[in-house]
Amino acid sequence: MRSSSIFLILMLLFVAACAKEEKQVEKTLPPKAAAKVARWSATANLNNEKANMAIDGDTATTWYTGSRQAPGQWLKIDLGKESDISEVILKGNPTDYPRSLVVEVSADDRVYRKAKEIEDVPKGAETVIGFEKPVRARYIKMTQTGNDNVYWWTVGEFEIR
């Protein structure tokens, strides 16, 4: 009887410790990131259900194509309102960067204009796409135009400046 009481007490202590640890692990986004996440939305032609992970303020969560890189794969971000954009930054895995990319912008999600085309994206965990002059847009659509027979296209976090 005594050993079962000790076991029960130990189990209760273990459960309480796990609950406390879980609360400490819970993330809190900085106010600026939280406001962005609340206003922005993302869609994609592949793995659309995970598209918002590219804008959730957490590089540990990712949107990914789920297949090898091929022309026509796209990720679109709705900024919620028109903004002046000097750069688009894609953070992610150093092997899953887009091989070639076209960035298009739109005010209304109907008419898009090409803002930048990069034929050979530099390898790395962060892809910075700068524009000659800032562009004004609400929607930013990035379309993969390259190929990779092994790696997916992954975006851990999308940012603008």
Secondary structure, 3 states (H helix, E strand, C coil): CHHHHHHHHHHHHHHHHHHHHHHHHCCCCCHHHHHHHHHCEEEECCCHHHHHHHHCCCCCCCEECCCCCCCCCEEEEEEEEEEEEEEEEEECCCCCCCCCEEEEEECCCCCCEEEEEECCCCCCCEEEEEEEEEEEEEEEEEEECCCCCCCCCEECEEEEC
